[in-house]
Amino acid sequence: MAKQAGGNTAQRVEALVRPIVEDMGLRLWDVVFEKEGPDWYLRVLIDRDGPMDTDTCADVSHALDPVLDEADPIPQSYYLEVGSPGLGRRLTRPEHYDALMGQKIRVRLYRPDPAGRRELEGALTAHEGDAVTLETAGGPAVVALSAISKAQLCDDEDLF
């Protein structure tokens, strides 16, 4: 997968689609605009309590199409994909950490922490300011959000 691009584009699209998604009783998890090979993809990731199904994703896609066509926030051609962030969902915003409090996550750091670790896994126990606390096998670890290169939800059996 190509590196995420189009941050401003994603922000413009998010402003357009968030009210529609929320009016449908869903949560907007993320909007990603990225290039894969020669093609651009606009991915709108939605979430809700309980399982997500393809019919709901299709309904959201049909609701977003006319709004995106009229507002035309993206000058080049792209493919619209509406889906769920899934079990291995990425945590890219502070509110994601709040939503997954108590869940088990894995974080990869830009640089090793003072203990020499580049990856940490554990239960997310706190999010205060610009830091999160994980309860790891070696005890609690406080990590600055700015030190995290990638964070995602992980399966219980993936831990430790």
ChimeraX attribute file (.defattr): number of C-alpha atoms within 10 A of each C-alpha:
attribute: neighborCount
match mode: 1-to-1
recipient: residues
	/A:1	7
	/A:2	9
	/A:3	8
	/A:4	12
	/A:5	13
	/A:6	15
	/A:7	13
	/A:8	10
	/A:9	17
	/A:10	22
	/A:11	16
	/A:12	15
	/A:13	22
	/A:14	17
	/A:15	11
	/A:16	16
	/A:17	21
	/A:18	20
	/A:19	14
	/A:20	17
	/A:21	22
	/A:22	12
	/A:23	10
	/A:24	13
	/A:25	12
	/A:26	18
	/A:27	17
	/A:28	20
	/A:29	22
	/A:30	21
	/A:31	22
	/A:32	20
	/A:33	23
	/A:34	21
	/A:35	17
	/A:36	11
	/A:37	8
	/A:38	5
	/A:39	11
	/A:40	18
	/A:41	15
	/A:42	21
	/A:43	20
	/A:44	27
	/A:45	20
	/A:46	23
	/A:47	19
	/A:48	12
	/A:49	8
	/A:50	6
	/A:51	8
	/A:52	16
	/A:53	10
	/A:54	11
	/A:55	9
	/A:56	16
	/A:57	19
	/A:58	14
	/A:59	13
	/A:60	21
	/A:61	17
	/A:62	12
	/A:63	15
	/A:64	19
	/A:65	12
	/A:66	11
	/A:67	15
	/A:68	15
	/A:69	10
	/A:70	8
	/A:71	11
	/A:72	11
	/A:73	15
	/A:74	16
	/A:75	7
	/A:76	8
	/A:77	10
	/A:78	15
	/A:79	11
	/A:80	16
	/A:81	16
	/A:82	21
	/A:83	20
	/A:84	22
	/A:85	18
	/A:86	13
	/A:87	10
	/A:88	13
	/A:89	16
	/A:90	19
	/A:91	22
	/A:92	16
	/A:93	11
	/A:94	15
	/A:95	11
	/A:96	16
	/A:97	24
	/A:98	15
	/A:99	11
	/A:100	16
	/A:101	17
	/A:102	15
	/A:103	16
	/A:104	22
	/A:105	28
	/A:106	23
	/A:107	23
	/A:108	17
	/A:109	19
	/A:110	13
	/A:111	13
	/A:112	12
	/A:113	14
	/A:114	7
	/A:115	6
	/A:116	8
	/A:117	11
	/A:118	15
	/A:119	17
	/A:120	21
	/A:121	22
	/A:122	26
	/A:123	22
	/A:124	23
	/A:125	19
	/A:126	16
	/A:127	19
	/A:128	12
	/A:129	9
	/A:130	11
	/A:131	16
	/A:132	19
	/A:133	18
	/A:134	25
	/A:135	19
	/A:136	18
	/A:137	13
	/A:138	9
	/A:139	8
	/A:140	14
	/A:141	17
	/A:142	14
	/A:143	18
	/A:144	14
	/A:145	20
	/A:146	10
	/A:147	16
	/A:148	18
	/A:149	14
	/A:150	15
	/A:151	22
	/A:152	20
	/A:153	22
	/A:154	20
	/A:155	13
	/A:156	12
	/A:157	7
	/A:158	11
	/A:159	15
	/A:160	10
